[in-house]
Amino acid sequence: MTFTIVAVVYMLITVVLSVFVIIKTPKRTLSLFYGFCVGCLLFLLLAAIVLRTPIHPMLHYVVRGGAIFLYAVLPFFFIHFVVLFARKYEVLRHKLVVPAIYLVALLIYSLLLFGYIASPLTTSGEVTDTGSVFFMTWLTLFFAIGMAMIYEIARGLYDKAMKGSVIYVGFMLLILVLPGPFTQSMFLTLLNLKIEWYYFSSALGLIGAVYLLFRQRIIGATFSEAVKSSLGSLSDIFLVLDPFLQIEMSAGW
């Protein structure tokens, strides 16, 4: 019960973040995609709550099927999102990239349906331990992304080109340890490790992702880049130098 309350409150905060980002940046593909991903997480939470209550068998089948589908494809939605977030638009110009991403997602979903990968939900609709880790990890990550996007909006960085290579490559590597059907099958099925290793890899992936996110978006600018940005906003500048050509005073307008 406590876990459900925490998840609901955390989810509501993240939804508010996504609504704020969308309102402040209307018609932005990145903002809309962010809201879509948060909406997927919201559906997963509502599905977990609904499946605990007595409902019509057909509705149970549809809700459970939808939750399993999102469990399979959400990490691939994230891959697509990262390309936009890191502003690697040249990647999307290749016609085969996006179809390839979602083709693999459908393959993973098929493996889930045929039972080759363990489902995050039991037949009765209860969330498994791996399903809970999956939800909370991705919810935390998208909450952090929302905070970074709000920071960009507040600082007026949303439309400026930023160096996204580090965050792009970093997230592509971290997707190998962030929770999902792929990592679950690798750790628990192929390597036959204990579930604690899956928890550890999920926590490690989340820590790495949040570090990359805030390192690049919030404290990533060097001092010289900050100075260039400040000087770029000035039309004129006045400098007072000492005999050794050291700046004693500066003013801009």
LINHUJO-V569002 format. One record per pair of residues at least 12 apart in sequence whose C-alpha atoms are under 10 Angstrom apart, sorted by sequence separation. I is the first residue (numbers start at 1). J is the second residue. If there is no record, write none. Layout:
BEGIN
[[I J] [I J]]
END
This chain:
BEGIN
[[19 31] [22 34] [51 63] [80 92] [118 130] [119 131] [120 132] [186 198] [238 250] [239 251] [18 31] [19 32] [21 34] [22 35] [47 60] [50 63] [51 64] [118 131] [120 133] [184 197] [185 198] [237 250] [238 251] [239 252] [18 32] [21 35] [50 64] [120 134] [184 198] [187 201] [237 251] [238 252] [18 33] [19 34] [20 35] [47 62] [48 63] [120 135] [183 198] [184 199] [236 251] [237 252] [238 253] [18 34] [19 35] [47 63] [48 64] [236 252] [237 253] [18 35] [46 63] [47 64] [80 97] [234 251] [235 252] [236 253] [17 35] [18 36] [47 65] [80 98] [180 198] [183 201] [184 202] [234 252] [235 253] [16 35] [18 37] [19 38] [44 63] [47 66] [48 67] [79 98] [179 198] [183 202] [233 252] [234 253] [15 35] [18 38] [43 63] [44 64] [47 67] [178 198] [179 199] [233 253] [14 35] [17 38] [18 39] [46 67] [47 68] [80 101] [177 198] [178 199] [231 252] [44 66] [45 67] [76 98] [79 101] [80 102] [177 199] [178 200] [179 201] [180 202] [230 252] [15 38] [43 66] [44 67] [79 102] [177 200] [178 201] [179 202] [14 38] [15 39] [43 67] [44 68] [77 101] [177 201] [178 202] [179 203] [14 39] [44 69] [76 101] [77 102] [176 201] [177 202] [178 203] [15 41] [40 66] [41 67] [44 70] [76 102] [176 202] [177 203] [178 204] [179 205] [11 38] [14 41] [15 42] [40 67] [43 70] [44 71] [76 103] [174 201] [175 202] [177 204] [178 205] [179 206] [11 39] [14 42] [73 101] [76 104] [77 105] [174 202] [177 205] [178 206] [41 70] [73 102] [76 105] [176 205] [177 206] [178 207] [11 41] [12 42] [40 70] [41 71] [73 103] [75 105] [76 106] [174 204] [175 205] [178 208] [11 42] [40 71] [73 104] [74 105] [174 205] [175 206] [177 208] [178 209] [72 104] [73 105] [173 205] [174 206] [37 70] [40 73] [41 74] [72 105] [73 106] [174 207] [8 42] [11 45] [40 74] [71 105] [72 106] [73 107] [171 205] [174 208] [175 209] [7 42] [70 105] [72 107] [73 108] [174 209] [69 105] [72 108] [73 109] [173 209] [8 45] [37 74] [40 77] [69 106] [71 108] [72 109] [141 178] [171 208] [7 45] [8 46] [37 75] [71 109] [72 110] [170 208] [171 209] [69 108] [70 109] [72 111] [170 209] [171 210] [37 77] [69 109] [72 112] [138 178] [4 45] [8 49] [36 77] [37 78] [68 109] [69 110] [71 112] [137 178] [138 179] [171 212] [137 179] [138 180] [167 209] [170 212] [171 213] [34 77] [69 112] [136 179] [137 180] [170 213] [4 48] [33 77] [34 78] [37 81] [68 112] [69 113] [134 178] [135 179] [167 211] [168 212] [4 49] [33 78] [68 113] [72 117] [133 178] [134 179] [135 180] [167 212] [168 213] [133 179] [134 180] [166 212] [167 213] [33 80] [34 81] [72 119] [133 180] [134 181] [166 213] [167 214] [33 81] [65 113] [71 119] [72 120] [131 179] [167 215] [71 120] [130 179] [131 180] [166 215] [167 216] [31 81] [34 84] [71 121] [130 180] [131 181] [134 184] [166 216] [167 217] [30 81] [33 84] [34 85] [68 119] [130 181] [165 216] [29 81] [30 82] [33 85] [67 119] [68 120] [164 216] [30 83] [31 84] [67 120] [68 121] [163 216] [164 217] [30 84] [31 85] [67 121] [130 184] [162 216] [163 217] [29 84] [30 85] [162 217] [29 85] [64 120] [65 121] [30 87] [64 121] [163 220] [64 122] [162 220] [163 221] [64 123] [162 221] [64 124] [71 131] [78 138] [85 145] [120 180] [157 217] [64 125] [120 181] [61 123] [63 125] [64 126] [119 181] [137 199] [148 210] [60 123] [68 131] [71 134] [75 138] [118 181] [151 214] [155 218] [60 124] [61 125] [71 135] [74 138] [78 142] [85 149] [117 181] [138 202] [141 205] [145 209] [149 213] [60 125] [117 182] [119 184] [130 195] [133 198] [134 199] [137 202] [141 206] [144 209] [145 210] [148 213] [152 217] [118 184] [129 195] [133 199] [137 203] [140 206] [141 207] [144 210] [147 213] [148 214] [151 217] [152 218] [117 184] [118 185] [143 210] [144 211] [147 214] [151 218] [117 185] [130 198] [134 202] [137 205] [138 206] [141 209] [142 210] [145 213] [148 216] [149 217] [112 181] [116 185] [117 186] [130 199] [133 202] [137 206] [141 210] [144 213] [145 214] [148 217] [149 218] [51 121] [111 181] [118 188] [129 199] [133 203] [137 207] [140 210] [144 214] [148 218] [117 188] [118 189] [52 124] [53 125] [108 180] [109 181] [117 189] [130 202] [141 213] [145 217] [48 121] [51 124] [52 125] [108 181] [116 189] [51 125] [52 126] [87 161] [108 182] [50 125] [51 126] [52 127] [86 161] [87 162] [88 163] [49 125] [51 127] [86 162] [87 163] [88 164] [105 181] [48 125] [49 126] [86 163] [87 164] [88 165] [105 182] [47 125] [48 126] [49 127] [86 164] [87 165] [48 127] [85 164] [86 165] [47 127] [84 164] [86 166] [88 168] [83 164] [86 167] [87 168] [82 164] [83 165] [85 167] [86 168] [48 131] [85 168] [86 169] [48 132] [83 167] [84 168] [82 167] [83 168] [86 171] [82 168] [83 169] [44 131] [45 132] [82 169] [83 171] [79 168] [82 171] [83 172] [45 135] [82 172] [44 135] [45 136] [79 171] [42 135] [78 171] [79 172] [41 135] [78 172] [41 136] [79 175] [41 138] [42 139] [78 175] [41 139] [76 175] [38 138] [75 175] [37 138] [38 139] [41 142] [75 176] [37 139] [75 178] [38 142] [75 179] [76 180] [37 142] [38 143] [75 180] [74 180] [75 181] [35 142] [73 180] [74 181] [75 182] [34 142] [38 146] [71 179] [72 180] [73 181] [71 180] [72 181] [71 181] [72 182] [34 145] [35 146] [34 146] [31 146] [34 149] [31 149] [30 149] [18 142] [7 132] [11 136] [14 139] [17 142] [18 143] [21 146] [25 150] [10 136] [14 140] [17 143] [20 146] [21 147] [24 150] [15 142] [16 143] [17 144] [18 145] [19 146] [7 135] [11 139] [14 142] [15 143] [17 145] [18 146] [21 149] [25 153] [3 132] [7 136] [10 139] [11 140] [14 143] [17 146] [18 147] [21 150] [24 153] [6 136] [10 140] [13 143] [14 144] [16 146] [17 147] [20 150] [24 154] [86 216] [14 145] [15 146] [18 149] [86 217] [7 139] [11 143] [14 146] [17 149] [18 150] [21 153] [3 136] [10 143] [14 147] [17 150] [25 158]]
END
